[in-house]
Amino acid sequence: MNHVRNGGDLVVESLTTLGAECVFGLPGQHALGLFDALRRSPLRYVGLRVENNAGFAADGYARTAGTVAPLLLSTGPGALTSLAALQEAAAASVPVLAVSSQIPSAGLGGHRRGYLHELRDQQASFRDVVKSVHTARTASQIPSALAAAWESALTAPYGPVWVEIPQDVLLAPTTVPRVTGLRAEPRALVPRPELIAEAAVLLAEAERPVILAGGGVVRSGATAELLRLAELLRAPVASTFGAKGAFPWEHPLSLRSWLEDRHTTDLLEDADVLLVVGSGLGELSSNYHTLAPRGRVIQIEADLGKLESNHPAFGIHADARRALAALADSVPANAPDGRAEAAAADLLKKVRARIDEQGLDLEQDLLAAVRRALPDDSPVFFDMTILGYWAWSAFDARRPNAMHSAQGAGGLGYGFPAALGAAAATGGPVLAVSGDGGAMYSVAELATARQLGLDVTWLIVDDGGYGILREYMAEAFGEATATELARPDFVRLAESFGVPAVRSTPENLERDLAAALAAPGPSVVVLPALLRMFAPTHLDPTHLDPTQPAGERAA
């Protein structure tokens, strides 16, 4: 049977020409023309079982591969099911390119023709979530729409984008020539020279400079520039939860990532110049908005909406790498006198003493066991679970872009499917960490892992419920409601999918994880354990925001 090229072919040709090698998704009736075209393309298809998990997998691939991850979806319910994953990509600035089918062209524009999957305005459901929205109403518009979306996704700040194409356009024969010359050139976000010059003066004159590195440092590949500037200024560096690995964990100037600790907040506040790079100083990065800097704040931020959104600052709208490089070229080197290193060591000593007095040896031992078992070159993806919350503060990623979590939007079910996407990018091994509640969002993807042979080890910490919510509710209200969960035997469940699984103990976790990670293909390690979080410091009455109810803490 001779095939007549159609709109679906234009999509896969365009994506291939733009540089895509792997696509994620789930087929549906309106998108069949698109999925059929995949078999005539060199694109590798990774099919998930649930659209939201497909979105998380694309997110994990994009973070790991450092490029755009196409996500192919069908109209209406299929598209809408991906919203939570796209929200995480938006919050974490991850370049996911969602390509969705639409109802036939005759139903667009608000007509109510009763098509399957019909929405009055499908774009409206995504416009407030993604970075940009694009529509191809004819076959000739498909390459340009995809190129514009690709460029948008990779222009700082990175983010997810949305392209939709009507069913009839995907299926209709086309005479548009094969796509070969398509290009997308992300725009460079260059700092203005006068802003760099003024910021360099402020930093050179500072007596107690401190740097807070955000996720934008990792996304822009600015870790070398950050290290150079910190050593020139003799400035201690704290890393946000999204910037794990941005600064060497054991460096004498490292404050690590203890942002949910008042000692760190106090040191940041005491800086006479606080340089914030690639962070909007949001809830988690500001110790739940208790941070109140007393000195000058210089903020380098690619997202214009985040620039000075929480604190007045000397704002520089720029890519982190370009701005840090320009600053490092402009500031003189401060003579090392040991004060900054002593301040960093003193802070970590205070944090250690505060944690140690809370009797949390089990939690610290488990996180250390995970770190020892995980190869240095293997990434880890944490779900929203207590061990993941510990990892935000206490886990040494050892290199940039090696630890990820869903702390951007905070949705459950991220860890395992995102790890599958990372394994598709690297070949593995990759580690995913979930609680039993979050794991139930993703168990269907055990079939994906087995079918595709993806090298992911999934650690499920089973505490019989939504552990962190149980703890929050007990603290705030005296008891927890709706947090206790019936769950399956995860070992037998994994084995029913043909995935090897083992039930571990705290004493054997390092051994069991290391063995699972060393074996090719998917595996599951189940750890029955009841974990606790360290006490928060933002609820200290001397620092409470009087407009917030007592006991409130973000989940």
C-alpha positions in Angstrom: 0.0 0.0 0.0 1.5 3.3 -1.1 1.3 5.9 1.7 0.2 9.5 0.9 1.9 11.9 3.2 -0.4 13.8 5.6 -0.3 16.3 8.4 1.0 13.6 10.8 4.1 13.1 8.6 4.7 16.9 8.7 4.7 16.8 12.6 7.3 14.0 12.8 9.4 15.4 10.0 9.4 18.8 11.7 10.3 17.4 15.1 13.1 15.3 13.6 14.5 18.2 11.8 14.4 20.4 14.9 16.5 17.8 16.7 14.1 15.5 18.5 15.2 11.9 18.9 12.7 10.5 21.4 9.0 11.3 22.0 6.6 10.4 24.8 2.8 10.0 24.8 -0.3 8.0 24.6 -2.4 7.5 21.4 -6.1 8.5 21.1 -8.7 8.5 18.3 -8.1 12.1 17.1 -4.4 11.7 17.2 -4.1 8.4 15.2 -2.8 10.3 12.1 0.1 11.6 14.3 0.9 8.2 15.9 0.7 6.4 12.6 3.3 8.7 11.2 5.8 7.7 13.9 6.4 4.4 12.2 7.7 6.2 9.2 10.1 8.3 11.2 13.4 7.7 13.1 11.9 9.0 16.3 12.0 6.6 19.3 8.6 6.3 20.9 8.2 5.8 24.7 4.6 5.1 25.4 3.2 5.4 28.9 0.0 4.1 30.3 -1.4 7.4 31.7 -1.1 10.8 30.0 0.1 12.5 33.2 2.8 10.0 33.6 3.8 10.5 30.0 4.1 14.2 30.8 6.3 13.4 33.9 8.4 11.0 31.7 8.9 13.8 29.1 9.9 16.1 32.0 12.5 13.6 33.3 13.9 13.2 29.8 14.2 16.9 29.1 15.9 17.6 32.4 18.4 14.8 31.8 19.1 15.2 28.1 19.1 19.0 28.3 16.8 19.5 25.3 13.2 19.6 24.3 11.1 16.5 25.0 8.0 16.1 22.7 4.8 14.8 24.3 2.1 13.5 22.0 -1.4 13.6 23.2 -5.0 13.1 22.0 -7.9 15.6 22.4 -10.0 16.4 25.4 -9.6 13.9 28.3 -6.2 12.7 27.1 -4.9 16.3 26.9 -6.4 17.4 30.2 -4.9 14.4 32.0 -1.5 15.8 31.3 -2.1 19.2 33.0 -0.5 18.3 36.4 2.7 17.2 34.7 2.8 20.3 32.5 2.3 22.4 35.7 5.4 20.8 37.2 7.4 21.5 34.0 6.3 25.1 34.1 7.2 25.5 37.8 10.6 23.9 37.2 11.3 25.5 33.8 11.5 22.3 31.9 11.2 22.4 28.0 8.4 19.9 27.3 6.7 20.4 23.9 3.2 19.0 24.1 1.6 18.3 20.7 -2.1 17.6 20.9 -4.8 16.7 18.4 -8.0 18.7 18.3 -11.5 18.1 17.2 -12.1 18.6 13.4 -11.6 22.1 12.2 -15.4 22.5 11.6 -15.9 22.5 15.4 -13.3 25.1 16.3 -14.2 28.7 17.2 -16.8 27.9 19.8 -19.2 25.9 17.6 -21.0 23.2 19.6 -21.2 20.3 17.1 -21.0 17.5 19.7 -17.7 16.0 18.5 -16.1 13.3 20.7 -13.7 15.0 23.2 -15.1 18.4 22.4 -14.1 21.4 24.6 -15.4 24.9 24.0 -11.7 26.1 24.1 -9.1 23.5 24.7 -6.3 26.0 24.6 -7.9 27.9 27.5 -7.3 24.9 29.7 -3.5 25.1 29.1 -2.9 28.8 28.5 -2.4 29.6 32.2 -0.1 26.6 32.7 2.3 26.5 29.7 4.7 29.1 28.5 3.1 29.6 25.0 0.3 28.2 22.9 0.4 27.5 19.2 -2.2 26.3 16.7 -1.8 24.8 13.2 -5.1 25.1 11.4 -3.6 23.9 8.0 -0.9 21.5 7.0 1.4 24.3 5.8 1.3 25.9 9.3 2.5 22.8 11.1 6.3 23.2 10.6 6.3 26.9 11.6 4.1 26.3 14.6 6.4 23.6 15.9 9.5 25.6 15.2 8.0 28.6 17.1 7.1 26.3 20.0 10.5 24.7 20.1 12.2 28.1 20.2 9.9 29.3 23.0 10.6 26.2 25.0 14.3 26.7 24.8 14.4 30.5 25.3 15.3 31.4 28.9 13.4 30.9 31.0 12.7 27.4 29.7 9.2 26.0 30.0 6.5 23.7 28.5 4.7 24.8 25.4 1.5 23.7 23.7 0.7 23.0 20.0 -2.6 21.7 18.9 -3.6 20.4 15.4 -7.2 19.4 14.3 -7.8 15.8 13.6 -8.7 16.4 9.9 -5.4 18.4 9.4 -3.4 15.5 10.8 -5.2 13.0 8.5 -5.6 15.0 5.2 -3.1 14.3 2.3 -0.7 17.2 1.8 1.5 18.4 -1.0 3.8 20.3 1.4 7.3 19.1 0.6 9.2 16.9 3.1 10.5 19.1 6.0 14.3 19.5 5.9 15.2 23.2 6.3 13.3 24.0 9.6 15.3 25.8 12.2 14.6 27.2 15.7 17.0 29.7 17.3 16.3 30.4 21.0 16.9 34.0 21.8 19.9 34.8 24.0 19.0 36.7 27.2 22.1 38.9 27.6 22.6 41.1 30.7 22.8 44.8 30.1 26.4 46.0 30.6 25.5 48.9 32.9 23.7 46.6 35.2 26.6 44.3 35.4 28.9 47.2 36.1 26.8 48.5 39.0 26.3 45.0 40.5 30.1 44.4 40.3 30.7 47.6 42.3 28.2 46.6 45.0 29.8 43.1 45.3 33.3 44.4 45.3 32.5 46.8 48.2 30.6 44.2 50.2 32.0 43.1 53.5 29.7 40.1 53.9 28.6 39.0 50.5 26.5 35.8 50.3 25.2 34.0 47.2 21.9 32.1 47.0 22.0 29.9 43.9 18.6 28.8 42.4 17.6 26.3 39.7 18.4 28.7 37.0 22.1 28.2 37.7 21.8 24.5 36.8 19.5 24.9 33.9 21.8 27.5 32.2 24.9 25.4 32.9 26.4 28.1 35.1 28.1 26.0 37.8 31.6 26.8 36.8 30.8 30.5 36.6 29.2 30.3 40.1 32.2 28.6 41.6 34.6 31.2 40.0 32.6 34.2 41.3 32.1 32.7 44.8 35.9 32.1 45.1 36.7 35.6 43.8 34.4 37.2 46.3 35.0 34.8 49.2 31.2 34.5 49.4 29.4 31.6 51.0 26.9 29.9 48.7 23.5 28.3 49.6 21.7 26.3 47.0 17.9 26.1 46.7 16.2 22.7 46.4 16.0 23.1 42.7 19.8 23.9 42.5 21.2 20.7 44.0 24.7 20.2 42.7 25.1 23.8 41.6 27.9 24.3 44.1 30.2 21.6 45.5 28.7 20.2 48.6 32.0 19.9 50.5 33.5 23.2 49.4 34.6 25.4 52.4 32.2 28.1 51.2 29.2 25.8 50.8 26.2 26.4 53.0 24.5 23.4 51.3 20.7 23.5 51.1 19.3 23.9 54.6 16.8 26.5 53.5 14.1 25.3 55.9 16.4 26.3 58.8 16.4 29.6 60.6 20.2 29.5 61.0 20.5 29.7 57.2 17.8 32.3 57.0 19.6 34.4 59.5 22.9 34.2 57.6 21.2 35.2 54.4 19.5 38.1 56.1 22.8 39.3 57.6 24.6 39.6 54.3 25.3 43.2 53.4 24.9 42.2 49.7 22.9 39.1 48.9 23.3 37.9 45.3 20.3 35.7 44.3 20.9 33.9 41.0 18.2 31.9 39.1 15.7 32.0 42.0 12.5 33.9 42.5 12.8 33.6 46.3 9.5 31.7 46.4 8.0 29.9 49.3 10.5 27.1 49.7 13.6 29.2 48.9 12.7 31.9 51.4 11.9 29.5 54.4 8.2 30.1 53.8 8.5 33.8 53.2 10.2 34.5 56.5 13.4 35.7 54.8 13.8 39.4 55.3 17.2 40.6 53.9 18.6 43.6 55.7 21.3 44.4 53.1 21.2 45.0 49.4 19.7 42.3 47.2 21.0 41.7 43.7 18.7 39.4 41.8 19.6 37.7 38.5 16.6 36.1 37.0 15.6 34.9 33.5 11.9 34.9 34.3 10.7 38.5 34.2 7.6 37.7 36.2 9.9 36.5 39.1 12.2 39.5 39.1 11.7 41.4 42.3 8.4 39.6 42.8 9.0 38.9 46.5 11.7 41.4 47.5 13.0 44.8 46.3 16.3 44.2 44.6 18.8 45.4 42.0 17.2 43.4 39.3 19.1 42.0 36.3 16.9 40.2 33.7 19.4 37.8 32.2 20.5 34.2 31.7 22.4 33.1 34.8 25.5 31.8 33.0 26.0 34.9 31.0 25.4 37.2 34.0 27.7 35.2 36.4 30.4 35.1 33.7 30.2 38.9 33.2 30.3 39.5 37.0 33.3 37.2 37.5 35.1 39.2 34.7 34.3 42.4 36.5 35.0 41.9 40.2 38.5 42.0 41.8 39.6 39.0 43.9 39.2 39.4 47.6 42.1 38.2 49.7 41.1 35.0 51.6 41.0 35.8 55.4 39.0 32.8 56.5 36.0 34.7 57.7 33.6 33.4 55.0 34.8 29.8 55.5 34.4 30.1 59.2 30.8 31.5 58.8 29.9 28.6 56.6 31.4 26.0 59.0 29.6 27.6 61.9 26.3 27.6 60.1 26.6 23.9 59.3 27.6 23.1 62.9 24.5 24.9 64.2 22.2 23.1 61.7 23.8 19.7 62.7 23.2 20.4 66.3 19.6 21.3 65.7 18.9 18.2 63.7 20.8 15.9 66.1 18.8 16.9 69.1 15.5 15.7 67.5 16.3 12.0 67.5 16.1 11.5 63.7 18.9 9.0 63.3 16.8 6.6 61.2 15.9 9.2 58.6 19.5 10.4 58.3 20.8 6.8 58.1 18.4 5.9 55.3 19.3 9.0 53.2 23.0 8.2 53.7 22.3 4.6 52.6 20.6 5.8 49.4 23.6 8.1 48.7 26.1 5.3 49.2 24.2 2.9 47.0 23.6 5.3 44.2 26.4 5.5 41.6 27.8 9.1 41.3 26.8 9.3 37.6 23.2 8.1 38.2 20.4 10.6 38.7 17.7 10.2 41.3 14.1 11.4 41.1 12.2 11.9 44.4 8.4 12.0 44.7 6.7 14.2 47.2 7.5 11.9 50.2 9.2 12.4 53.5 12.5 10.9 52.4 12.4 13.3 49.4 11.7 16.2 51.7 14.8 15.3 53.7 16.7 15.0 50.4 15.9 18.6 49.5 18.0 19.8 52.5 20.4 16.9 53.3 21.2 15.0 50.0 24.5 15.6 48.3 23.7 15.4 44.6 27.5 15.4 43.9 27.0 16.9 40.4 24.6 19.3 38.8 21.3 18.0 37.3 21.6 14.7 39.3 18.8 15.1 41.8 15.2 16.1 40.8 11.9 16.3 42.6 8.4 17.6 42.0 9.0 20.5 44.4 8.1 23.0 41.7 4.4 22.3 41.6 4.3 19.7 44.4 2.2 17.0 42.6 2.2 13.4 43.7 3.3 10.6 41.3 6.3 12.3 39.8 9.3 10.2 40.8 8.9 6.9 38.9 7.6 8.1 35.5 10.2 10.9 35.5 12.9 8.4 36.2 11.6 6.3 33.2 12.1 9.4 31.0 15.6 9.9 32.4 16.5 6.2 31.7 15.2 6.7 28.1 17.8 9.5 27.8 20.8 7.9 29.5 20.2 4.2 29.4 20.3 4.1 33.2 20.6 3.1 35.9 18.3 5.7 37.4 16.7 5.7 40.9 13.2 6.7 41.7 12.0 7.2 45.3 8.3 7.3 46.3 6.1 6.8 49.3 3.3 4.2 49.1 0.7 6.9 48.5 2.6 8.5 45.6 3.5 5.1 44.2 -0.1 4.3 43.6 -0.3 7.1 41.1 2.3 5.3 39.0 2.0 1.6 39.4 0.7 1.2 35.8 4.1 2.3 34.5 5.6 -0.9 35.8 4.2 -2.3 32.6 6.0 0.4 30.6 9.3 -0.2 32.4 9.1 -4.0 31.7 7.9 -3.6 28.1 10.7 -1.2 27.2 13.4 -2.7 29.5 14.0 0.7 31.1 16.8 0.6 33.8 15.1 2.2 36.7 15.2 1.0 40.3 12.1 2.1 42.3 12.4 2.5 46.0 9.0 2.6 47.7 9.0 3.7 51.3 5.8 2.1 52.7 4.4 3.9 55.8 0.7 3.0 55.2 -0.5 6.4 54.1 0.2 10.0 53.1 3.0 10.3 55.6 3.9 13.9 55.3 0.2 15.0 55.4 -0.3 12.7 58.4 2.5 14.6 60.2 1.3 18.1 59.2 -2.3 17.4 60.3 -1.2 15.9 63.6 0.9 18.9 64.3 -1.8 21.4 63.3 -5.0 19.7 64.5 -3.9 17.1 67.0 -4.9 14.2 64.7 -4.9 13.2 61.1 -7.8 12.6 58.8 -8.0 10.9 55.4 -4.3 10.0 55.4 -4.4 6.3 56.1 -4.3 4.0 53.0 -4.9 0.4 52.2 -2.2 -0.6 49.7 -1.1 -3.7 47.9 1.8 -6.0 48.5 4.2 -4.0 46.4 6.6 -6.8 46.0 4.0 -9.2 44.7 2.5 -6.4 42.6 5.8 -5.7 40.9 6.5 -9.4 40.3 3.1 -9.7 38.6 4.4 -7.3 36.0 7.5 -9.3 35.6 9.6 -6.8 37.6 12.0 -8.2 40.2 11.3 -6.9 43.7 12.6 -7.3 47.2 11.3 -6.2 50.6 14.1 -4.5 52.5 14.9 -3.2 56.0 16.8 -0.1 57.2 19.8 -2.3 58.0 19.8 -3.9 54.5 18.7 -0.9 52.4 22.1 0.0 51.0 22.9 -3.6 50.0 19.5 -4.1 48.4 19.5 -0.8 46.5 23.0 -1.3 45.3 22.2 -4.8 44.0 19.0 -3.6 42.3 20.9 -0.7 40.6 23.6 -3.0 39.4 21.1 -5.4 37.7 20.0 -4.3 34.3 16.3 -3.4 33.7 13.6 -2.3 36.1 13.4 -3.4 39.7 11.6 -2.5 42.9 12.8 -2.2 46.5 10.1 -1.9 49.1 11.1 -0.4 52.5 8.4 -0.6 55.3 9.3 2.4 57.5 7.6 5.2 59.4 9.7 8.3 59.0 9.5 11.8 60.5 10.5 15.3 59.3 12.8 17.5 61.2 11.0 20.4 63.0 10.3 23.5 60.9 11.7 26.8 62.0 9.4 29.1 60.1 6.7 28.5 62.7 8.8 30.2 65.4 6.3 32.8 66.8 8.9 35.6 66.5 9.0 35.1 62.8 5.4 34.3 62.0 3.4 36.2 59.4 0.4 37.4 61.4 -1.8 37.0 58.3 -1.2 33.3 58.1 -3.0 30.8 60.3 -0.9 29.2 63.1 0.4 25.8 62.2 0.2 26.3 58.4 2.9 24.6 56.5 3.0 23.9 52.7 2.7 20.2 51.9 
